[in-house]
């Protein structure tokens, strides 16, 4: 299991924050810089936690794959902290309930399961997943050696660490089975009220990474004390509904899940005359969906058996339709096969041991009250039918999320199978909708994610604005205008309330009157209309969504009206690699967007010359990094200085190596160095290991001794490997341009709005109503002022350094400015202060000139220095002279 597109963005956001935090060791400053870079100037400040370590949160809607994100987030955190093999690598994975704990333990340990595979892909193969009981057993299952040889993940519930009962208090009591952690505990700063020989003391001494699943359930003071007692090195929260004060580093919009076929959206909501109508409509709708599913399977699709969730009322309400009464109603009056109906409540669990996804499973109806909460998962659940009394407010906040997950994570050819459905019978439908929206909110969705044809103007509720919304945010797009329906039932509506016979597999026709306002046809047609409205929005946005919560924190400035039509037809050229026209990867004109790693397809690190490699085996100074200047390229290449091993760890390794032959010693060191380096994609581990062997063969025994203590050697190797890859990319790219292996195609579009944090003063020729003020160099500010005043500049735009247009080649180069002159020539401008003249400048100017050559006469690239340009660049005066003429 690999992260999909939006999950990768979440992981990129996490890494970006960690890079900034490591650069300054101040989570408050790093958090502010993180959101300033995204244009969210009004994001609330970072909230420090009692334990002092970074504690950050990702907001991902229900069914968005939070567990997979958590697995790869653990890799990011361990890598950022420099925790490699030979150092303690412990993760405490906290979940809110016993059922979720059992589910996670089972899947993490099930050989061949998607999560089992993802753990080994993300963490390098050496992974142990333990329960609380296995931690307490210590010895051969949990000891000081194991946490250094492999990544150990302990899956626990919140309550197990709160010590509320005798069994959980064992975590805080003396435990001789954990004696191997004695040295770690002795060297750590223990809490006075924690037994130094307890499991909690052992865990705290290792400064674990903590993953908090469904973190909105861990908001109490006791929960905060629990986390602080474990002395974490980093805490990552995963939730659809962050707690107030959570330090959110990434938001995922619901449309991103829809694009990835993770959820069934939109949710179609129907308000029917009474409970009988809800039951009949649910039965008919489920039957229609199963007929669609069978037709889909006959056409080569996958197996789906749609399920209805009936939300009955508790037994203690007089005259309420309790789950026993409902089962009797379904079986006796609607001739439902009893094997199709199961009950799941707090006291009755007829689903235990049943695989709802199995082809031979008969279950099509599940009756519940409020038991299907977090942790229950069945993609086949399509319909939620709530049977609250018509005069009572419905209580569905807990379970709308249970019907949202898309079967098989793929689009289905029969459109009704791509949506989910909620049925109610409420006298005050607007209040019912509020409850449904609250349920969607709990799942991380919003009122923009449902559609209903049943809102009557008589209720005085018009939930959706009809004003124009910015077209680059699907979350604000006005897709769900209420459709006025008759306020009183017609004669045909009564048919819905009549008992309905369930169709057989051979005869999947529904019995509801299809001419009725409340017919199944109306329900399905409503969903298809809404889905058709969403599709072009998704196509226009190209997956670039901004979640509503993030958007509220941003200042949004649209294109100037004078240029809007012009920009709508403008496409900027980027480099594409040629592929066969009928290739699965062809995006346009027989090409696919060039990625810099494509340039390394024939690269073999072990073939590189190492004769001039002379590492300085003394610790170097730590470079000071400007957080605001960290570009995308900088984020990708920045690595923290590895945490040095403790003295006793070094002695342990040295004593072991002293017993080895020179060849074996080098092999062991090569393995350690490879582990400390971590993965360096796209390099394969065998190639990297062979290169390290090649370096170590040239070193004397004394130099090999120093390698253990001086992590500067590891940093020198990392730097050398990156230089070799950069040189090969640059050489290969130039060759591909000469041989026509790559070409430019005009496909990149400008966004309809930007989100500057620091504003440049208003200017009539800026592309957007306001532009970002230059922050990096005086020369950049000087260029902005010149462009604003020049009569030859039609419009200019300060390009964002991580989200804007980039030249894709051996590096991803984001020029400072994009300009259009009065002669309609597009010019990319990069400004360089004298202190920024470096090898990166050579690569950028070479890339820019190759882009200009391939893009054609209407495009120019210039790099401007104040006084002394590198080859191919110009000084200030020559630069503005050229800009005044083209």
HELIX and SHEET records of a PDB file:
HELIX    1   1 UNK A    5  UNK A   24  1                                  20    
HELIX    2   2 UNK A   27  UNK A   37  1                                  11    
HELIX    3   3 UNK A   66  UNK A   80  1                                  15    
HELIX    4   4 UNK A   98  UNK A  109  1                                  12    
HELIX    5   5 UNK A  114  UNK A  123  1                                  10    
HELIX    6   6 UNK A  132  UNK A  137  1                                   6    
HELIX    7   7 UNK A  146  UNK A  149  1                                   4    
HELIX    8   8 UNK A  159  UNK A  161  5                                   3    
HELIX    9   9 UNK A  168  UNK A  172  5                                   5    
HELIX   10  10 UNK A  176  UNK A  181  5                                   6    
HELIX   11  11 UNK A  182  UNK A  186  1                                   5    
HELIX   12  12 UNK A  199  UNK A  205  1                                   7    
HELIX   13  13 UNK A  215  UNK A  217  5                                   3    
HELIX   14  14 UNK A  221  UNK A  229  1                                   9    
HELIX   15  15 UNK A  254  UNK A  259  1                                   6    
HELIX   16  16 UNK A  275  UNK A  298  1                                  24    
HELIX   17  17 UNK A  323  UNK A  333  1                                  11    
HELIX   18  18 UNK A  338  UNK A  340  5                                   3    
HELIX   19  19 UNK A  400  UNK A  403  5                                   4    
HELIX   20  20 UNK A  407  UNK A  409  5                                   3    
HELIX   21  21 UNK A  415  UNK A  418  5                                   4    
HELIX   22  22 UNK A  429  UNK A  442  1                                  14    
HELIX   23  23 UNK A  447  UNK A  449  5                                   3    
HELIX   24  24 UNK A  457  UNK A  459  5                                   3    
HELIX   25  25 UNK A  474  UNK A  476  5                                   3    
HELIX   26  26 UNK A  491  UNK A  493  5                                   3    
HELIX   27  27 UNK A  494  UNK A  497  1                                   4    
HELIX   28  28 UNK A  520  UNK A  541  1                                  22    
HELIX   29  29 UNK A  548  UNK A  551  1                                   4    
HELIX   30  30 UNK A  561  UNK A  568  1                                   8    
HELIX   31  31 UNK A  596  UNK A  600  5                                   5    
HELIX   32  32 UNK A  605  UNK A  607  5                                   3    
HELIX   33  33 UNK A  627  UNK A  629  5                                   3    
HELIX   34  34 UNK A  632  UNK A  637  1                                   6    
HELIX   35  35 UNK A  647  UNK A  657  1                                  11    
HELIX   36  36 UNK A  662  UNK A  677  1                                  16    
HELIX   37  37 UNK A  685  UNK A  697  1                                  13    
HELIX   38  38 UNK A  701  UNK A  709  1                                   9    
HELIX   39  39 UNK A  712  UNK A  738  1                                  27    
HELIX   40  40 UNK A  778  UNK A  789  1                                  12    
HELIX   41  41 UNK A  834  UNK A  836  5                                   3    
HELIX   42  42 UNK A  839  UNK A  855  1                                  17    
HELIX   43  43 UNK A  876  UNK A  885  1                                  10    
SHEET    1   A 7 UNK A 127  UNK A 130  0                                        
SHEET    2   A 7 UNK A 151  UNK A 157  1                                        
SHEET    3   A 7 UNK A  90  UNK A  95  1                                        
SHEET    4   A 7 UNK A 209  UNK A 213  1                                        
SHEET    5   A 7 UNK A 234  UNK A 239  1                                        
SHEET    6   A 7 UNK A  54  UNK A  59  1                                        
SHEET    7   A 7 UNK A 248  UNK A 251  1                                        
SHEET    1   B 7 UNK A 341  UNK A 344  0                                        
SHEET    2   B 7 UNK A 365  UNK A 368  1                                        
SHEET    3   B 7 UNK A 307  UNK A 311  1                                        
SHEET    4   B 7 UNK A 381  UNK A 386  1                                        
SHEET    5   B 7 UNK A 420  UNK A 424  1                                        
SHEET    6   B 7 UNK A 267  UNK A 271  1                                        
SHEET    7   B 7 UNK A 450  UNK A 451  1                                        
SHEET    1   C 2 UNK A 557  UNK A 558  0                                        
SHEET    2   C 2 UNK A 753  UNK A 754 -1                                        
SHEET    1   D 3 UNK A 591  UNK A 593  0                                        
SHEET    2   D 3 UNK A 572  UNK A 578 -1                                        
SHEET    3   D 3 UNK A 742  UNK A 748 -1                                        
SHEET    1   E 5 UNK A 793  UNK A 798  0                                        
SHEET    2   E 5 UNK A 817  UNK A 821 -1                                        
SHEET    3   E 5 UNK A 826  UNK A 832 -1                                        
SHEET    4   E 5 UNK A 859  UNK A 865  1                                        
SHEET    5   E 5 UNK A 874  UNK A 875  1                                        
SHEET    1   F 2 UNK A 807  UNK A 808  0                                        
SHEET    2   F 2 UNK A 812  UNK A 813 -1                                        
END                                                                             
